[in-house]
């Protein structure tokens, strides 16, 4: 069941826990313009081994949408406040796409809260900044999310999946997601550059990239893996949402890595 807590700056954040409370907690952090149901495909397999903690970014899903551009620091602190609310001193962290930005931030700035780290279909930096300014302005001028939804879906999935039952829930979520929330979160992508600071990550790390990803490319994943000391690198035959398109291979990679002994 989804519930919520209120952050120190007064924003309600939706979250849910699934699985046996005796198992280690795995925090899942989503892609932009999705909600915590992005992981529904993976819940059965992952709850065999972990208690799952999912949440919605501010501006997304069941969370509130405060005005203004969002920052990576604020997104990271939302997670730390969530962990404090639930009295969870240390968890595994899996972030995909923008969630991977947040996961990197957590491992850099609060390593004591991270056990093992998985960074999927993400990057340390996506530039240049002007392209994001243009995308933000275009989205805020649009009457609704239809055009943006089509663009996201084409970037997330291979053509043969676009009209499938697999993709339809993502289409529905996109069409009901706040334009202001997506635009404010795009500001994080525009303003973030962790290419140097990811070298400070000391937690065991697995980087997963999509072979056919046109958003955060295989090269972006390789750069992360080569910069984070001791990181492992795995490439899946997928576009951007590899947890959906290649769910079994994705789950196997994550579970194998997270359950390894130190």
LINLIN-V535939 format. One record per pair of residues at least 24 apart in sequence whose C-alpha atoms are under 6 Angstrom apart, sorted by the first residue. I is the first residue (numbers start at 1). J is the second residue. D is the distance in Angstrom with one decimal. If there is no record, write none. Layout:
i: <I & I>
j: <J & J>
d: <D & D>
This chain:
i: <12 & 12 & 13 & 14 & 14 & 14 & 14 & 15 & 15 & 16 & 16 & 17 & 17 & 18 & 18 & 19 & 19 & 20 & 23 & 23 & 24 & 24 & 25 & 25 & 25 & 25 & 26 & 26 & 26 & 26 & 27 & 27 & 28 & 28 & 28 & 29 & 29 & 30 & 30 & 31 & 31 & 31 & 31 & 32 & 33 & 35 & 59 & 65 & 69 & 69 & 70 & 70 & 71 & 72 & 76 & 89 & 90 & 91 & 92 & 93 & 94 & 95 & 96 & 96 & 97 & 97 & 107 & 108 & 116 & 116 & 117 & 118 & 118 & 118 & 119 & 120 & 120 & 120 & 121 & 121 & 122 & 123 & 123 & 124 & 124 & 124 & 125 & 129 & 132 & 136 & 145 & 149 & 156 & 156 & 156 & 157 & 198 & 199 & 199 & 205 & 206 & 206 & 206 & 207 & 208 & 208 & 209 & 210 & 210 & 210 & 210 & 210 & 211 & 211 & 211 & 212 & 212 & 213 & 213>
j: <63 & 64 & 63 & 55 & 56 & 62 & 63 & 54 & 55 & 53 & 54 & 52 & 53 & 51 & 52 & 47 & 51 & 51 & 50 & 51 & 50 & 51 & 50 & 51 & 52 & 91 & 52 & 91 & 92 & 93 & 53 & 93 & 54 & 94 & 95 & 95 & 99 & 96 & 99 & 96 & 97 & 98 & 99 & 98 & 182 & 61 & 181 & 181 & 184 & 187 & 184 & 185 & 188 & 188 & 102 & 113 & 114 & 115 & 116 & 117 & 118 & 119 & 120 & 121 & 121 & 122 & 201 & 201 & 203 & 204 & 205 & 205 & 206 & 207 & 207 & 207 & 208 & 209 & 209 & 216 & 216 & 216 & 220 & 193 & 194 & 195 & 193 & 190 & 190 & 183 & 175 & 174 & 239 & 240 & 241 & 239 & 228 & 227 & 228 & 231 & 231 & 232 & 233 & 233 & 234 & 235 & 235 & 235 & 236 & 237 & 238 & 239 & 236 & 237 & 238 & 238 & 239 & 239 & 240>
d: <5.6 & 5.5 & 4.4 & 5.6 & 5.5 & 5.3 & 5.0 & 5.5 & 3.9 & 5.9 & 5.4 & 5.5 & 4.7 & 5.7 & 5.1 & 5.3 & 4.5 & 5.6 & 5.2 & 5.5 & 5.2 & 5.9 & 5.6 & 4.6 & 5.8 & 5.4 & 5.0 & 5.9 & 4.7 & 5.8 & 4.7 & 4.8 & 5.2 & 5.0 & 5.9 & 4.5 & 4.4 & 5.7 & 4.7 & 5.7 & 4.9 & 5.0 & 5.5 & 5.7 & 5.9 & 5.0 & 3.9 & 5.9 & 4.2 & 5.8 & 5.2 & 5.6 & 5.2 & 5.6 & 5.6 & 5.8 & 5.4 & 5.4 & 4.9 & 5.0 & 4.6 & 5.4 & 4.5 & 5.6 & 5.2 & 4.3 & 5.7 & 5.3 & 5.9 & 5.2 & 4.7 & 5.7 & 4.8 & 5.9 & 4.8 & 5.8 & 4.5 & 6.0 & 4.9 & 5.8 & 5.3 & 6.0 & 5.2 & 6.0 & 4.8 & 5.1 & 4.7 & 5.1 & 5.7 & 5.1 & 5.3 & 5.5 & 5.9 & 4.6 & 5.6 & 5.7 & 5.8 & 5.3 & 4.8 & 4.8 & 5.7 & 4.8 & 6.0 & 4.9 & 4.9 & 5.7 & 4.8 & 5.7 & 5.1 & 5.9 & 4.7 & 5.3 & 5.9 & 5.1 & 5.7 & 5.6 & 4.7 & 4.1 & 5.0>
